[in-house]
């Protein structure tokens, strides 16, 4: 089973508001960039990636949680983040029953996470110096 099929199965198994909410969030995330890849990690978590992890989505008993791997480094002008402020790296959005999530702001947050991943990847790439490797 592919990661996308596993996510489909997870959403289908959530017969309450959390399934619909996670499905809507998934569409918004995937609409942010056509190159986003869906993965299934950590024993059952949907993860959306592009040049690294962007966001993890989980359905909990009373909420749907979106955890941005490098959320503390991302601009959040619409103040979507409402959890994880005690940490130095990640930030989260907890969505509760009846909450409305600003789709355009979520897309922008996802795009900012992609930009962050690309910049981080670029920094890690070895510089082309023309020097020969040591033996």
Backbone as CSV, one residue per row, in Angstrom:
resi,resn,N_x,N_y,N_z,CA_x,CA_y,CA_z,C_x,C_y,C_z
1,UNK,0.847,-1.178,0.000,0.000,0.000,0.000,0.895,1.244,0.000
2,UNK,0.552,2.218,-0.830,1.330,3.449,-0.906,0.995,4.350,0.289
3,UNK,1.865,5.309,0.582,1.552,6.256,1.660,0.224,6.992,1.419
4,UNK,-0.043,7.377,0.179,-1.305,8.076,-0.117,-2.500,7.180,0.181
5,UNK,-2.397,5.903,-0.134,-3.479,4.972,0.168,-3.647,4.785,1.674
6,UNK,-2.534,4.776,2.396,-2.613,4.664,3.850,-3.301,5.889,4.458
7,UNK,-3.011,7.060,3.900,-3.661,8.285,4.379,-5.150,8.242,4.038
8,UNK,-5.474,7.776,2.827,-6.889,7.603,2.453,-7.600,6.712,3.469
9,UNK,-6.948,5.614,3.818,-7.523,4.642,4.747,-7.709,5.256,6.149
10,UNK,-6.717,6.024,6.590,-6.823,6.698,7.884,-8.023,7.639,7.903
11,UNK,-8.140,8.453,6.863,-9.238,9.424,6.789,-10.583,8.701,6.747
12,UNK,-10.670,7.645,5.951,-11.928,6.880,5.856,-12.312,6.260,7.196
13,UNK,-11.320,5.913,7.996,-11.575,5.300,9.303,-12.001,6.291,10.372
14,UNK,-11.851,7.565,10.074,-12.276,8.613,11.014,-13.670,9.059,10.596
15,UNK,-14.687,8.457,11.170,-16.054,8.686,10.715,-16.699,9.946,11.290
16,UNK,-15.947,10.699,12.070,-16.505,11.928,12.635,-15.871,13.154,11.969
17,UNK,-15.990,14.295,12.583,-15.505,15.558,12.042,-14.009,15.544,11.751
18,UNK,-13.246,14.712,12.482,-11.791,14.686,12.298,-11.402,14.179,10.911
19,UNK,-12.146,13.211,10.376,-11.857,12.703,9.036,-12.057,13.765,7.973
20,UNK,-13.167,14.462,8.055,-13.454,15.538,7.107,-12.431,16.663,7.235
21,UNK,-12.086,17.001,8.463,-11.108,18.068,8.704,-9.745,17.682,8.147
22,UNK,-9.291,16.464,8.423,-7.995,16.018,7.921,-8.001,15.951,6.394
23,UNK,-9.104,15.527,5.797,-9.213,15.479,4.330,-9.108,16.884,3.736
24,UNK,-9.788,17.858,4.346,-9.724,19.241,3.866,-8.319,19.816,4.013
25,UNK,-7.693,19.547,5.140,-6.330,20.029,5.382,-5.368,19.416,4.362
26,UNK,-5.536,18.126,4.112,-4.689,17.427,3.136,-4.788,18.095,1.763
27,UNK,-6.004,18.396,1.318,-6.196,19.057,0.015,-5.481,20.408,-0.019
28,UNK,-5.597,21.148,1.058,-4.957,22.469,1.130,-3.443,22.345,1.074
29,UNK,-2.894,21.398,1.821,-1.443,21.192,1.825,-0.962,20.813,0.429
30,UNK,-1.622,19.856,-0.191,-1.210,19.396,-1.518,-1.377,20.483,-2.581
31,UNK,-2.330,21.392,-2.384,-2.536,22.486,-3.331,-1.452,23.561,-3.233
32,UNK,-0.689,23.547,-2.145,0.347,24.574,-1.950,1.505,24.418,-2.926
33,UNK,1.796,23.188,-3.342,2.913,22.943,-4.270,2.709,21.577,-4.917
34,UNK,2.798,21.499,-6.243,2.558,20.220,-6.927,3.625,19.158,-6.658
35,UNK,4.750,19.547,-6.111,5.843,18.595,-5.865,5.821,17.975,-4.466
36,UNK,4.847,18.335,-3.653,4.758,17.777,-2.301,4.510,16.275,-2.399
37,UNK,5.219,15.544,-1.564,5.124,14.084,-1.524,4.472,13.681,-0.202
38,UNK,3.563,12.713,-0.296,2.954,12.175,0.916,3.757,10.967,1.378
39,UNK,4.024,10.927,2.676,4.735,9.798,3.269,3.950,9.318,4.487
40,UNK,4.278,8.107,4.928,3.639,7.482,6.084,4.758,7.113,7.032
41,UNK,4.878,7.819,8.141,6.022,7.628,9.036,5.572,7.420,10.480
42,UNK,6.519,7.053,11.286,6.364,6.975,12.731,5.136,6.173,13.146
43,UNK,5.031,4.995,12.591,3.975,4.050,12.962,2.566,4.614,12.773
44,UNK,2.346,5.304,11.678,0.987,5.707,11.356,0.688,7.180,11.291
45,UNK,1.648,7.992,10.895,1.398,9.424,10.774,1.552,9.875,9.328
46,UNK,0.542,10.574,8.795,0.715,11.186,7.484,1.730,12.320,7.591
47,UNK,2.660,12.346,6.648,3.682,13.387,6.624,3.767,13.918,5.200
48,UNK,3.764,15.224,5.073,3.909,15.844,3.767,5.309,16.428,3.689
49,UNK,6.007,16.115,2.575,7.425,16.422,2.451,7.751,17.085,1.120
50,UNK,8.780,17.891,1.145,9.424,18.434,-0.050,10.776,18.963,0.412
51,UNK,11.815,18.289,-0.015,13.176,18.603,0.441,13.292,18.484,1.957
52,UNK,12.530,17.595,2.536,12.495,17.372,3.975,11.053,17.408,4.453
53,UNK,10.849,17.096,5.709,9.498,17.113,6.273,8.967,18.545,6.320
54,UNK,7.699,18.671,5.947,7.014,19.960,6.037,6.113,19.945,7.266
55,UNK,5.164,19.003,7.256,4.160,18.960,8.316,3.685,17.524,8.525
56,UNK,3.422,17.203,9.772,2.869,15.908,10.171,1.429,16.163,10.596
57,UNK,0.519,15.290,10.172,-0.879,15.429,10.562,-1.327,14.242,11.391
58,UNK,-1.963,14.498,12.494,-2.467,13.419,13.349,-3.848,13.757,13.861
59,UNK,-4.690,12.730,13.902,-6.009,12.872,14.501,-5.928,12.350,15.927
60,UNK,-6.240,13.201,16.862,-6.286,12.825,18.274,-7.751,12.736,18.692
61,UNK,-7.986,12.360,19.915,-9.348,12.154,20.420,-10.218,13.400,20.240
62,UNK,-9.650,14.570,20.520,-10.446,15.795,20.496,-9.967,16.847,19.498
63,UNK,-8.982,16.487,18.647,-8.440,17.495,17.725,-7.710,16.829,16.566
64,UNK,-7.433,17.649,15.561,-6.507,17.279,14.492,-5.302,18.181,14.694
65,UNK,-4.129,17.582,14.776,-2.902,18.324,15.067,-2.010,18.340,13.832
66,UNK,-1.554,19.524,13.467,-0.575,19.697,12.395,0.710,20.195,13.029
67,UNK,1.760,19.405,12.914,3.034,19.779,13.515,4.025,20.112,12.409
68,UNK,4.484,21.341,12.404,5.471,21.798,11.424,6.858,21.578,12.008
69,UNK,7.644,20.786,11.302,8.957,20.359,11.782,9.870,21.517,12.167
70,UNK,9.809,22.604,11.414,10.671,23.762,11.688,9.821,25.015,11.866
71,UNK,8.675,24.825,12.488,7.719,25.917,12.649,8.253,27.146,13.353
72,UNK,9.169,26.960,14.292,9.715,28.110,15.026,10.506,29.041,14.108
73,UNK,10.940,28.538,12.959,11.715,29.340,12.011,10.848,29.937,10.902
74,UNK,9.552,29.699,10.953,8.670,30.144,9.873,7.903,31.401,10.253
75,UNK,7.657,32.267,9.260,6.794,33.415,9.528,5.355,32.925,9.677
76,UNK,4.629,33.499,10.598,3.240,33.115,10.829,2.408,34.379,11.038
77,UNK,2.305,35.213,9.997,1.604,36.490,10.167,0.126,36.338,10.499
78,UNK,-0.476,35.215,10.115,-1.891,34.997,10.404,-2.115,34.274,11.727
79,UNK,-1.032,34.007,12.423,-1.067,33.386,13.759,-1.855,32.079,13.784
80,UNK,-1.480,31.185,12.841,-2.110,29.868,12.815,-1.587,28.980,13.941
81,UNK,-0.297,29.128,14.260,0.277,28.294,15.309,-0.397,28.613,16.645
82,UNK,-0.816,27.559,17.332,-1.435,27.751,18.639,-0.916,26.748,19.678
83,UNK,0.192,26.059,19.334,0.776,25.089,20.257,2.257,24.918,19.921
84,UNK,3.020,24.476,20.900,4.432,24.191,20.696,5.360,25.363,20.921
85,UNK,4.884,26.381,21.576,5.712,27.569,21.761,6.843,27.374,22.752
86,UNK,6.788,26.328,23.535,7.848,26.064,24.501,9.085,25.445,23.874
87,UNK,8.958,24.916,22.670,10.086,24.279,21.994,10.848,25.263,21.133
88,UNK,12.038,24.859,20.745,12.885,25.735,19.940,12.780,25.461,18.449
89,UNK,12.124,24.355,18.050,12.122,23.980,16.645,10.707,23.883,16.066
90,UNK,9.889,23.026,16.613,8.588,22.765,16.005,7.518,23.709,16.541
91,UNK,6.456,23.820,15.752,5.246,24.534,16.164,4.067,23.732,15.632
92,UNK,2.920,23.883,16.259,1.757,23.105,15.855,0.515,23.970,15.738
93,UNK,-0.431,23.416,14.976,-1.768,23.982,14.873,-2.714,22.891,15.357
94,UNK,-3.410,23.162,16.431,-4.428,22.241,16.936,-5.775,22.731,16.422
95,UNK,-6.468,21.856,15.687,-7.777,22.187,15.135,-8.819,21.381,15.903
96,UNK,-9.752,22.081,16.518,-10.807,21.444,17.309,-12.126,21.485,16.544
97,UNK,-13.042,20.646,16.965,-14.362,20.579,16.330,-14.974,21.984,16.261
98,UNK,-15.420,22.355,15.090,-16.044,23.663,14.896,-15.078,24.759,14.491
99,UNK,-13.770,24.512,14.590,-12.782,25.516,14.184,-12.783,25.684,12.665
100,UNK,-12.492,26.881,12.223,-12.309,27.164,10.802,-10.839,27.514,10.601
101,UNK,-10.202,26.823,9.668,-8.788,27.062,9.391,-8.677,27.888,8.114
102,UNK,-7.943,28.967,8.164,-7.739,29.849,7.015,-6.893,29.112,5.974
103,UNK,-7.530,28.668,4.883,-6.848,27.861,3.865,-5.703,28.603,3.193
104,UNK,-5.910,29.859,2.843,-4.839,30.594,2.160,-3.650,30.813,3.097
105,UNK,-3.915,31.052,4.371,-2.822,31.215,5.335,-2.084,29.893,5.535
106,UNK,-2.813,28.778,5.545,-2.162,27.465,5.669,-1.286,27.189,4.453
107,UNK,-1.773,27.503,3.256,-0.959,27.322,2.042,0.328,28.133,2.140
108,UNK,0.209,29.379,2.592,1.403,30.231,2.721,2.375,29.667,3.752
109,UNK,1.862,29.115,4.824,2.710,28.507,5.846,3.429,27.275,5.280
110,UNK,2.716,26.474,4.511,3.320,25.303,3.864,4.409,25.759,2.885
111,UNK,4.139,26.786,2.115,5.139,27.306,1.162,6.364,27.861,1.893
112,UNK,6.149,28.496,3.028,7.277,28.998,3.830,8.117,27.829,4.345
113,UNK,7.458,26.729,4.726,8.186,25.540,5.191,9.001,24.925,4.051
114,UNK,8.443,24.929,2.853,9.174,24.422,1.686,10.397,25.297,1.418
115,UNK,10.208,26.604,1.445,11.333,27.535,1.245,12.416,27.308,2.302
116,UNK,11.997,27.096,3.536,12.948,26.828,4.623,13.738,25.551,4.314
117,UNK,13.043,24.487,3.912,13.715,23.222,3.598,14.692,23.382,2.447
118,UNK,14.293,24.118,1.420,15.176,24.313,0.263,16.420,25.107,0.658
119,UNK,16.250,26.130,1.479,17.396,26.932,1.928,18.334,26.087,2.789
120,UNK,17.767,25.262,3.641,18.565,24.386,4.503,19.334,23.373,3.656
121,UNK,18.669,22.846,2.657,19.303,21.866,1.768,20.443,22.515,0.980
122,UNK,20.228,23.745,0.546,21.235,24.478,-0.221,22.486,24.722,0.627
123,UNK,22.284,25.047,1.918,23.410,25.273,2.826,24.245,24.019,3.012
124,UNK,23.565,22.858,3.029,24.265,21.594,3.246,25.018,21.114,2.024
125,UNK,24.634,21.583,0.854,25.288,21.130,-0.379,26.746,21.583,-0.370
126,UNK,27.661,20.670,-0.693,29.076,21.050,-0.709,29.344,22.083,-1.796
127,UNK,30.155,23.043,-1.451,30.505,24.090,-2.410,31.446,23.527,-3.461
128,UNK,31.238,23.947,-4.678,32.109,23.495,-5.776,33.371,24.370,-5.762
129,UNK,34.442,23.852,-5.214,35.664,24.643,-5.082,36.695,24.300,-6.148
130,UNK,36.511,23.158,-6.762,37.505,22.732,-7.746,38.683,22.036,-7.098
131,UNK,38.742,22.007,-5.794,39.837,21.347,-5.090,39.645,19.828,-5.165
132,UNK,40.757,19.140,-5.239,40.710,17.677,-5.279,40.563,17.139,-3.878
133,UNK,39.820,16.034,-3.716,39.675,15.448,-2.371,41.004,14.887,-1.877
134,UNK,41.192,14.942,-0.561,42.408,14.394,0.031,42.358,12.878,0.021
135,UNK,43.538,12.293,-0.051,43.621,10.827,-0.026,44.058,10.365,1.329
